[in-house]
Amino acid sequence: MILTATTVTDVAVFDGTELLRGRHDVTFDASGITSVIRTGTAPAAGTPVDGTGATLLPGLVDAHVHFRDLEQLSALTRYGVTTALDMSTWPPEFLARLRAADHGADIRSPGAALAGPGGPHAHIPGFPAEDLLATPEQARRRVAARVAHGADYIKVVLEAPGAGGPELETTTAVVDAAHEAGLRVVAHAAATGAVELGVRAGVDILTHAPLDAELDESFVRVVADRVRAVVPTLTMMAGTARNLGNPALSYDHARDTVAALHQAGAVVVAGTDANDAPGVPAAVPHGSSLHDELELLVEAGLTPLEALRSATATAATAFGLDDRGRIAPGLRADVVLVTGDPASDISATRRLRSVWTAGRRLGDVQREAPA
Ligand SMILES: [Zn+2]
């Protein structure tokens, strides 16, 4: 097989963790990234792409999306999101089509989320009733079914105790069964009571940041110690607070919780809850929303560099995606070229010049994501 190499020359490199010192030439092809060397040390291999005035980033990861159609895969990559972590998609035939698509973002999925019989998710039109769970025995059976369908992780929708979600014993059974199968558990926890339940049950990753109250200080430290990562979906929480107009729910709580978690050393991962299903509290567009999320994370106290990590190396590590999220030889050639320096000004991620997925360049992007 002949692989056509590309070298982005004379470019600043954010490697997923740090901004590398000096300018670099980065070479890659469909097999992966092949070299990262200081500019001027060797002639550029393959097709050169001028990186002057630009920064090369690992392809972005959105750690919370949903899908309704295949077009959403290419909307993601147009905005530099090369990996999307689905958080509930059914039926399995549609999921199989998403996985098989040869364009757009590479996805991971839990299949349909598992939810209790009484929470709001049980009333989403078309939500698979056979996935509702009320007992530990049902939890074990549902997790086994997900594993049989090739789930990459398990998603469980938690509510505050007594509010219709799976209770502690059932949630613990989900966690134990998933861990026995070698899978992580991601818990939807949009209320403080649900966060507490998830942490007690031992879930690995929490998603959403509650609007009903800020997590209290001692509990923030517990969360930071016990969970692998938090995916707060500030874009969705801001939209929800705005659209519901319920004075008991405030975006300030979500933002302040993220600030406190970050200060306590919790791992924060970027995710948007991109979603246009009928009846969702806020429609969040695929792709462009990740750039909104990065800005909201910076507003919540992450530095621009930390925000970039949250959508690259940190996201990949939290979900066990060892082949991506960094710019280093041997890794998947998902890379994004942006004008300017997003490590000092996060809004620069919107100034996309080019996106490559697995070494293939998308039609030149040269567009600015809407602010
Ligand atoms: Zn979601």
Residues whose N, C-alpha, C, O or C-beta is under 5 A from the ligand:
A	BS01	ZN	M87 D273
